Amino acid sequence: MSRSLVIALALLLLPWRAGAQELGSLPPPAADAQVFEAMQAEMTRSLKRLKVDDFKAPYYLAYRLVDEASLRLVSAYGAAVRAEREEDRTLYVEARVGDETLDNTDLAYHGKSGSAAVEPQVLRHHLWSLTDEAYKAAVAGFLEKKAKKATELDRDKLDDLSREPAYTASTPNPAMDLDGKALRTVLQAASGQFKRHPWIHGSYAYLSIERARRYLLTSEGTRIASPYENAPVVLVLSAWTRAEDGMRVDNRRSWAAQTPKQLPPLEELLKAGEALAKELKAAREAPLQPPLSAPAIVDPEFAGVLFHEALGHKLEGQRQRDPQQSQVFKDLVGKIIIPGFLSLIDDPTMAEYAGAPLHGHYDFDAEGV
């Protein structure tokens, strides 16, 4: 069941330029105990004292903090052109009034943003402020939703919240030991190969390394600290040119990994860059193809994207409840929706398949389920 986030606070944004000698390990995330101590103290206070007019305290509260640090390097034509670090902490507060069958939540997202550090007293102050705002917005939203249900035909009979078991877990982030000099050398070499092709108008090699940790505390007792499920390491080679008629033609290669050590060696990157340039030149010189309708055989990489767009998004629970969406599968529970020769497995806990890493896997989702 959806637990839409109601109030957001961006807590820290500190970009700065870094020299090669400064590219060491990313700063560690905030200590789990320190974050949860501040969260629990403010949640306990809010559940006891938060009240307005004739409304009770929220029947459900959730505090979420995402603590991120990142390093981004860019090289072009064999030269380093950008090195940037950034730290970003985002705090979310969710408050629900009413009960599980009917509360204030809807399909929209409402939030506010600001900046601060995460020292315990500062974190508590922002939690106090955001919880107050979230609760008052929840009361107003609950009254508006009740009035809307009284005047509109609503075929959606699902409860607004499902009761789930409370979990406590702490999963460490993968080690991100960085060799800044080696990383820059690889990027410069990978980007420098495009100098051999004067018909290429622009190119670059890009590397992004992120360390992200999320913390979740709910009034139901869930307390989870875990790595954020995004792919933490991404490397991209990109180049573009123009055809004779002026049309821009682009091509790129990308790799994702859990740590920098899992990225391909330089020799493989150089081969990929040459293949990229060869494909780009062929596309640049290819005749213009008029529009047509014809059968197509899709490569595996693109087939996955096509399958995801055509089926994956349309199976999302929130889209089934949103009247602005297609709701293709809303009333098809128990029905066959894909051919028998295809199979679909939904298991977000799978870390790899057939030896290949699956980025985005997780043990608990953003709601602690």
Contacts in CASP RR format, 6 or more apart in sequence:
PFRMAT RR
TARGET T0000
AUTHOR 0000-0000-0000
METHOD contacts of the structure
MODEL  1
MSRSLVIALALLLLPWRAGAQELGSLPPPAADAQVFEAMQAEMTRSLKRL
KVDDFKAPYYLAYRLVDEASLRLVSAYGAAVRAEREEDRTLYVEARVGDE
TLDNTDLAYHGKSGSAAVEPQVLRHHLWSLTDEAYKAAVAGFLEKKAKKA
TELDRDKLDDLSREPAYTASTPNPAMDLDGKALRTVLQAASGQFKRHPWI
HGSYAYLSIERARRYLLTSEGTRIASPYENAPVVLVLSAWTRAEDGMRVD
NRRSWAAQTPKQLPPLEELLKAGEALAKELKAAREAPLQPPLSAPAIVDP
EFAGVLFHEALGHKLEGQRQRDPQQSQVFKDLVGKIIIPGFLSLIDDPTM
AEYAGAPLHGHYDFDAEGV
1 158 0 8 1.000
1 159 0 8 1.000
1 160 0 8 1.000
1 161 0 8 1.000
1 162 0 8 1.000
2 105 0 8 1.000
2 317 0 8 1.000
2 318 0 8 1.000
2 321 0 8 1.000
3 62 0 8 1.000
3 94 0 8 1.000
3 105 0 8 1.000
3 161 0 8 1.000
3 367 0 8 1.000
4 94 0 8 1.000
4 105 0 8 1.000
4 106 0 8 1.000
4 107 0 8 1.000
4 108 0 8 1.000
4 109 0 8 1.000
5 64 0 8 1.000
5 92 0 8 1.000
5 94 0 8 1.000
5 109 0 8 1.000
5 111 0 8 1.000
6 92 0 8 1.000
6 93 0 8 1.000
6 94 0 8 1.000
6 95 0 8 1.000
6 105 0 8 1.000
6 109 0 8 1.000
6 110 0 8 1.000
6 111 0 8 1.000
6 134 0 8 1.000
6 137 0 8 1.000
6 138 0 8 1.000
7 92 0 8 1.000
7 93 0 8 1.000
7 94 0 8 1.000
7 95 0 8 1.000
7 110 0 8 1.000
7 111 0 8 1.000
7 112 0 8 1.000
7 130 0 8 1.000
7 131 0 8 1.000
7 133 0 8 1.000
7 134 0 8 1.000
7 137 0 8 1.000
8 90 0 8 1.000
8 91 0 8 1.000
8 92 0 8 1.000
8 111 0 8 1.000
8 112 0 8 1.000
8 113 0 8 1.000
9 90 0 8 1.000
9 91 0 8 1.000
9 92 0 8 1.000
9 93 0 8 1.000
9 112 0 8 1.000
9 113 0 8 1.000
9 114 0 8 1.000
9 116 0 8 1.000
9 126 0 8 1.000
9 130 0 8 1.000
10 88 0 8 1.000
10 89 0 8 1.000
10 90 0 8 1.000
10 91 0 8 1.000
10 113 0 8 1.000
10 114 0 8 1.000
10 115 0 8 1.000
11 65 0 8 1.000
11 88 0 8 1.000
11 89 0 8 1.000
11 90 0 8 1.000
11 91 0 8 1.000
11 114 0 8 1.000
11 115 0 8 1.000
11 116 0 8 1.000
11 117 0 8 1.000
11 118 0 8 1.000
11 126 0 8 1.000
12 87 0 8 1.000
12 88 0 8 1.000
12 89 0 8 1.000
12 115 0 8 1.000
12 116 0 8 1.000
12 117 0 8 1.000
12 118 0 8 1.000
13 86 0 8 1.000
13 87 0 8 1.000
13 88 0 8 1.000
13 115 0 8 1.000
14 85 0 8 1.000
14 86 0 8 1.000
14 87 0 8 1.000
15 84 0 8 1.000
15 85 0 8 1.000
15 86 0 8 1.000
16 84 0 8 1.000
16 85 0 8 1.000
17 83 0 8 1.000
17 84 0 8 1.000
18 71 0 8 1.000
18 83 0 8 1.000
18 84 0 8 1.000
18 85 0 8 1.000
19 83 0 8 1.000
20 80 0 8 1.000
20 83 0 8 1.000
20 180 0 8 1.000
20 181 0 8 1.000
20 184 0 8 1.000
23 71 0 8 1.000
23 73 0 8 1.000
23 83 0 8 1.000
23 178 0 8 1.000
23 180 0 8 1.000
23 181 0 8 1.000
23 183 0 8 1.000
23 184 0 8 1.000
24 178 0 8 1.000
24 180 0 8 1.000
25 176 0 8 1.000
25 177 0 8 1.000
25 178 0 8 1.000
26 69 0 8 1.000
26 70 0 8 1.000
26 71 0 8 1.000
26 85 0 8 1.000
26 176 0 8 1.000
26 178 0 8 1.000
26 209 0 8 1.000
26 211 0 8 1.000
27 69 0 8 1.000
27 87 0 8 1.000
27 211 0 8 1.000
28 211 0 8 1.000
29 67 0 8 1.000
29 69 0 8 1.000
29 173 0 8 1.000
29 211 0 8 1.000
29 213 0 8 1.000
30 65 0 8 1.000
30 67 0 8 1.000
30 89 0 8 1.000
30 118 0 8 1.000
30 213 0 8 1.000
30 215 0 8 1.000
32 170 0 8 1.000
32 215 0 8 1.000
32 225 0 8 1.000
34 120 0 8 1.000
35 65 0 8 1.000
35 118 0 8 1.000
35 123 0 8 1.000
35 215 0 8 1.000
35 225 0 8 1.000
36 215 0 8 1.000
36 217 0 8 1.000
36 223 0 8 1.000
36 225 0 8 1.000
37 120 0 8 1.000
38 120 0 8 1.000
38 121 0 8 1.000
38 123 0 8 1.000
38 124 0 8 1.000
38 127 0 8 1.000
39 63 0 8 1.000
39 65 0 8 1.000
39 123 0 8 1.000
39 127 0 8 1.000
39 215 0 8 1.000
39 217 0 8 1.000
40 217 0 8 1.000
41 124 0 8 1.000
42 63 0 8 1.000
42 124 0 8 1.000
42 127 0 8 1.000
42 128 0 8 1.000
42 131 0 8 1.000
43 61 0 8 1.000
43 63 0 8 1.000
43 127 0 8 1.000
43 131 0 8 1.000
43 217 0 8 1.000
43 219 0 8 1.000
45 128 0 8 1.000
46 57 0 8 1.000
46 58 0 8 1.000
46 61 0 8 1.000
46 128 0 8 1.000
46 131 0 8 1.000
46 135 0 8 1.000
47 57 0 8 1.000
47 58 0 8 1.000
47 61 0 8 1.000
47 219 0 8 1.000
48 57 0 8 1.000
49 57 0 8 1.000
50 57 0 8 1.000
50 58 0 8 1.000
50 131 0 8 1.000
50 132 0 8 1.000
50 135 0 8 1.000
51 57 0 8 1.000
52 135 0 8 1.000
52 136 0 8 1.000
52 139 0 8 1.000
53 139 0 8 1.000
55 97 0 8 1.000
55 139 0 8 1.000
55 142 0 8 1.000
56 97 0 8 1.000
56 98 0 8 1.000
57 135 0 8 1.000
58 95 0 8 1.000
58 96 0 8 1.000
58 97 0 8 1.000
58 135 0 8 1.000
58 138 0 8 1.000
58 219 0 8 1.000
59 96 0 8 1.000
59 97 0 8 1.000
59 98 0 8 1.000
59 99 0 8 1.000
59 100 0 8 1.000
59 103 0 8 1.000
59 219 0 8 1.000
60 94 0 8 1.000
60 95 0 8 1.000
60 96 0 8 1.000
60 103 0 8 1.000
60 161 0 8 1.000
60 218 0 8 1.000
60 219 0 8 1.000
60 220 0 8 1.000
61 93 0 8 1.000
61 94 0 8 1.000
61 95 0 8 1.000
61 96 0 8 1.000
61 131 0 8 1.000
61 218 0 8 1.000
61 219 0 8 1.000
62 92 0 8 1.000
62 93 0 8 1.000
62 94 0 8 1.000
62 216 0 8 1.000
62 217 0 8 1.000
62 218 0 8 1.000
62 219 0 8 1.000
62 367 0 8 1.000
63 91 0 8 1.000
63 92 0 8 1.000
63 93 0 8 1.000
63 94 0 8 1.000
63 127 0 8 1.000
63 215 0 8 1.000
63 216 0 8 1.000
63 217 0 8 1.000
63 218 0 8 1.000
64 91 0 8 1.000
64 92 0 8 1.000
64 93 0 8 1.000
64 94 0 8 1.000
64 214 0 8 1.000
64 215 0 8 1.000
64 216 0 8 1.000
64 366 0 8 1.000
65 89 0 8 1.000
65 90 0 8 1.000
65 91 0 8 1.000
65 92 0 8 1.000
65 118 0 8 1.000
65 123 0 8 1.000
65 214 0 8 1.000
65 215 0 8 1.000
66 88 0 8 1.000
66 89 0 8 1.000
66 90 0 8 1.000
66 92 0 8 1.000
66 212 0 8 1.000
66 213 0 8 1.000
66 214 0 8 1.000
66 215 0 8 1.000
66 228 0 8 1.000
67 89 0 8 1.000
67 118 0 8 1.000
67 212 0 8 1.000
67 213 0 8 1.000
67 214 0 8 1.000
67 215 0 8 1.000
68 86 0 8 1.000
68 87 0 8 1.000
68 88 0 8 1.000
68 89 0 8 1.000
68 90 0 8 1.000
68 210 0 8 1.000
68 211 0 8 1.000
68 212 0 8 1.000
68 213 0 8 1.000
68 228 0 8 1.000
69 85 0 8 1.000
69 86 0 8 1.000
69 87 0 8 1.000
69 88 0 8 1.000
69 210 0 8 1.000
69 211 0 8 1.000
69 212 0 8 1.000
70 85 0 8 1.000
70 86 0 8 1.000
70 87 0 8 1.000
70 88 0 8 1.000
70 208 0 8 1.000
70 209 0 8 1.000
70 210 0 8 1.000
70 211 0 8 1.000
71 83 0 8 1.000
71 84 0 8 1.000
71 85 0 8 1.000
71 178 0 8 1.000
71 207 0 8 1.000
71 208 0 8 1.000
71 209 0 8 1.000
71 210 0 8 1.000
72 82 0 8 1.000
72 83 0 8 1.000
72 84 0 8 1.000
72 86 0 8 1.000
72 206 0 8 1.000
72 207 0 8 1.000
72 208 0 8 1.000
72 209 0 8 1.000
73 80 0 8 1.000
73 82 0 8 1.000
73 83 0 8 1.000
73 84 0 8 1.000
73 183 0 8 1.000
73 184 0 8 1.000
73 187 0 8 1.000
73 206 0 8 1.000
73 207 0 8 1.000
74 80 0 8 1.000
74 81 0 8 1.000
74 82 0 8 1.000
74 83 0 8 1.000
74 187 0 8 1.000
74 204 0 8 1.000
74 205 0 8 1.000
74 206 0 8 1.000
74 207 0 8 1.000
75 81 0 8 1.000
75 184 0 8 1.000
75 187 0 8 1.000
75 188 0 8 1.000
75 190 0 8 1.000
75 191 0 8 1.000
75 192 0 8 1.000
75 204 0 8 1.000
75 205 0 8 1.000
76 191 0 8 1.000
76 202 0 8 1.000
76 203 0 8 1.000
76 204 0 8 1.000
76 205 0 8 1.000
77 191 0 8 1.000
77 192 0 8 1.000
77 194 0 8 1.000
77 195 0 8 1.000
77 203 0 8 1.000
78 188 0 8 1.000
78 189 0 8 1.000
78 191 0 8 1.000
78 192 0 8 1.000
78 195 0 8 1.000
79 188 0 8 1.000
79 191 0 8 1.000
80 184 0 8 1.000
80 187 0 8 1.000
80 188 0 8 1.000
81 204 0 8 1.000
83 184 0 8 1.000
89 118 0 8 1.000
91 123 0 8 1.000
91 126 0 8 1.000
91 127 0 8 1.000
91 130 0 8 1.000
93 127 0 8 1.000
93 130 0 8 1.000
93 131 0 8 1.000
93 133 0 8 1.000
93 134 0 8 1.000
94 134 0 8 1.000
95 131 0 8 1.000
95 134 0 8 1.000
95 135 0 8 1.000
95 137 0 8 1.000
95 138 0 8 1.000
96 103 0 8 1.000
96 104 0 8 1.000
96 105 0 8 1.000
96 138 0 8 1.000
96 160 0 8 1.000
96 161 0 8 1.000
97 103 0 8 1.000
97 104 0 8 1.000
97 135 0 8 1.000
97 138 0 8 1.000
97 139 0 8 1.000
97 142 0 8 1.000
98 104 0 8 1.000
98 142 0 8 1.000
100 159 0 8 1.000
100 160 0 8 1.000
100 161 0 8 1.000
100 162 0 8 1.000
100 163 0 8 1.000
101 159 0 8 1.000
101 160 0 8 1.000
102 145 0 8 1.000
102 146 0 8 1.000
102 149 0 8 1.000
102 159 0 8 1.000
102 160 0 8 1.000
103 138 0 8 1.000
103 142 0 8 1.000
103 145 0 8 1.000
103 160 0 8 1.000
103 161 0 8 1.000
104 137 0 8 1.000
104 138 0 8 1.000
104 139 0 8 1.000
104 140 0 8 1.000
104 141 0 8 1.000
104 142 0 8 1.000
104 145 0 8 1.000
105 160 0 8 1.000
105 161 0 8 1.000
106 141 0 8 1.000
106 145 0 8 1.000
107 318 0 8 1.000
107 321 0 8 1.000
107 322 0 8 1.000
110 137 0 8 1.000
112 130 0 8 1.000
112 133 0 8 1.000
116 122 0 8 1.000
116 123 0 8 1.000
116 125 0 8 1.000
116 126 0 8 1.000
156 321 0 8 1.000
158 321 0 8 1.000
163 220 0 8 1.000
164 220 0 8 1.000
164 367 0 8 1.000
164 368 0 8 1.000
164 369 0 8 1.000
166 218 0 8 1.000
166 220 0 8 1.000
166 221 0 8 1.000
166 222 0 8 1.000
167 222 0 8 1.000
167 223 0 8 1.000
167 224 0 8 1.000
167 364 0 8 1.000
167 368 0 8 1.000
168 221 0 8 1.000
168 222 0 8 1.000
168 223 0 8 1.000
168 224 0 8 1.000
169 223 0 8 1.000
169 224 0 8 1.000
169 225 0 8 1.000
169 226 0 8 1.000
169 363 0 8 1.000
169 364 0 8 1.000
170 224 0 8 1.000
170 225 0 8 1.000
170 226 0 8 1.000
171 225 0 8 1.000
171 226 0 8 1.000
171 227 0 8 1.000
171 363 0 8 1.000
172 227 0 8 1.000
173 211 0 8 1.000
173 212 0 8 1.000
173 213 0 8 1.000
173 227 0 8 1.000
174 227 0 8 1.000
174 232 0 8 1.000
174 258 0 8 1.000
174 259 0 8 1.000
175 259 0 8 1.000
176 209 0 8 1.000
176 211 0 8 1.000
176 232 0 8 1.000
176 259 0 8 1.000
176 260 0 8 1.000
177 260 0 8 1.000
178 209 0 8 1.000
178 260 0 8 1.000
179 260 0 8 1.000
183 207 0 8 1.000
183 260 0 8 1.000
186 266 0 8 1.000
186 269 0 8 1.000
187 205 0 8 1.000
187 206 0 8 1.000
187 207 0 8 1.000
188 205 0 8 1.000
189 266 0 8 1.000
189 269 0 8 1.000
189 270 0 8 1.000
190 205 0 8 1.000
190 237 0 8 1.000
190 266 0 8 1.000
190 269 0 8 1.000
190 270 0 8 1.000
190 273 0 8 1.000
191 203 0 8 1.000
191 204 0 8 1.000
191 205 0 8 1.000
191 237 0 8 1.000
193 270 0 8 1.000
193 273 0 8 1.000
193 274 0 8 1.000
193 277 0 8 1.000
194 200 0 8 1.000
194 202 0 8 1.000
194 203 0 8 1.000
194 239 0 8 1.000
194 273 0 8 1.000
194 277 0 8 1.000
197 239 0 8 1.000
197 277 0 8 1.000
197 281 0 8 1.000
199 241 0 8 1.000
199 281 0 8 1.000
199 284 0 8 1.000
200 239 0 8 1.000
200 240 0 8 1.000
200 241 0 8 1.000
200 277 0 8 1.000
200 280 0 8 1.000
201 240 0 8 1.000
201 241 0 8 1.000
201 242 0 8 1.000
202 239 0 8 1.000
202 240 0 8 1.000
202 241 0 8 1.000
203 237 0 8 1.000
203 238 0 8 1.000
203 239 0 8 1.000
203 240 0 8 1.000
204 236 0 8 1.000
204 237 0 8 1.000
204 238 0 8 1.000
205 235 0 8 1.000
205 236 0 8 1.000
205 237 0 8 1.000
205 238 0 8 1.000
206 234 0 8 1.000
206 235 0 8 1.000
206 236 0 8 1.000
206 238 0 8 1.000
207 233 0 8 1.000
207 234 0 8 1.000
207 235 0 8 1.000
207 236 0 8 1.000
208 233 0 8 1.000
208 234 0 8 1.000
208 235 0 8 1.000
209 232 0 8 1.000
209 233 0 8 1.000
209 260 0 8 1.000
210 228 0 8 1.000
210 230 0 8 1.000
210 232 0 8 1.000
210 233 0 8 1.000
211 232 0 8 1.000
212 227 0 8 1.000
212 228 0 8 1.000
212 230 0 8 1.000
212 232 0 8 1.000
213 225 0 8 1.000
213 226 0 8 1.000
213 227 0 8 1.000
213 228 0 8 1.000
214 224 0 8 1.000
214 225 0 8 1.000
214 226 0 8 1.000
214 227 0 8 1.000
214 228 0 8 1.000
214 366 0 8 1.000
215 224 0 8 1.000
215 225 0 8 1.000
216 222 0 8 1.000
216 223 0 8 1.000
216 224 0 8 1.000
216 225 0 8 1.000
216 364 0 8 1.000
216 366 0 8 1.000
216 367 0 8 1.000
216 368 0 8 1.000
217 223 0 8 1.000
218 368 0 8 1.000
222 368 0 8 1.000
224 364 0 8 1.000
224 368 0 8 1.000
226 362 0 8 1.000
226 363 0 8 1.000
226 364 0 8 1.000
229 359 0 8 1.000
229 360 0 8 1.000
229 361 0 8 1.000
229 362 0 8 1.000
230 359 0 8 1.000
230 360 0 8 1.000
231 256 0 8 1.000
231 257 0 8 1.000
231 258 0 8 1.000
231 359 0 8 1.000
231 360 0 8 1.000
232 257 0 8 1.000
232 258 0 8 1.000
232 259 0 8 1.000
233 256 0 8 1.000
233 257 0 8 1.000
233 258 0 8 1.000
233 259 0 8 1.000
233 260 0 8 1.000
233 262 0 8 1.000
233 263 0 8 1.000
234 254 0 8 1.000
234 255 0 8 1.000
234 256 0 8 1.000
235 254 0 8 1.000
235 255 0 8 1.000
235 256 0 8 1.000
235 257 0 8 1.000
235 263 0 8 1.000
235 269 0 8 1.000
236 252 0 8 1.000
236 253 0 8 1.000
236 254 0 8 1.000
236 255 0 8 1.000
237 252 0 8 1.000
237 253 0 8 1.000
237 254 0 8 1.000
237 269 0 8 1.000
237 272 0 8 1.000
237 273 0 8 1.000
237 276 0 8 1.000
238 250 0 8 1.000
238 251 0 8 1.000
238 252 0 8 1.000
239 250 0 8 1.000
239 251 0 8 1.000
239 252 0 8 1.000
239 276 0 8 1.000
239 277 0 8 1.000
239 280 0 8 1.000
240 248 0 8 1.000
240 249 0 8 1.000
240 250 0 8 1.000
240 251 0 8 1.000
240 280 0 8 1.000
241 248 0 8 1.000
241 249 0 8 1.000
241 280 0 8 1.000
241 281 0 8 1.000
241 284 0 8 1.000
242 248 0 8 1.000
242 249 0 8 1.000
242 284 0 8 1.000
243 249 0 8 1.000
243 283 0 8 1.000
243 284 0 8 1.000
243 285 0 8 1.000
243 286 0 8 1.000
245 288 0 8 1.000
247 288 0 8 1.000
249 280 0 8 1.000
249 283 0 8 1.000
249 284 0 8 1.000
250 280 0 8 1.000
251 276 0 8 1.000
251 277 0 8 1.000
251 279 0 8 1.000
251 280 0 8 1.000
251 283 0 8 1.000
252 276 0 8 1.000
253 272 0 8 1.000
253 273 0 8 1.000
253 275 0 8 1.000
253 276 0 8 1.000
255 263 0 8 1.000
255 264 0 8 1.000
256 357 0 8 1.000
256 359 0 8 1.000
257 263 0 8 1.000
257 357 0 8 1.000
258 357 0 8 1.000
258 359 0 8 1.000
262 357 0 8 1.000
264 272 0 8 1.000
298 306 0 8 1.000
311 337 0 8 1.000
311 338 0 8 1.000
311 344 0 8 1.000
313 319 0 8 1.000
314 326 0 8 1.000
314 328 0 8 1.000
314 329 0 8 1.000
315 329 0 8 1.000
319 325 0 8 1.000
319 326 0 8 1.000
319 327 0 8 1.000
320 327 0 8 1.000
320 329 0 8 1.000
320 330 0 8 1.000
329 337 0 8 1.000
338 344 0 8 1.000
348 360 0 8 1.000
348 361 0 8 1.000
348 362 0 8 1.000
348 365 0 8 1.000
349 361 0 8 1.000
349 362 0 8 1.000
349 363 0 8 1.000
350 358 0 8 1.000
350 361 0 8 1.000
351 357 0 8 1.000
351 358 0 8 1.000
351 361 0 8 1.000
352 358 0 8 1.000
END
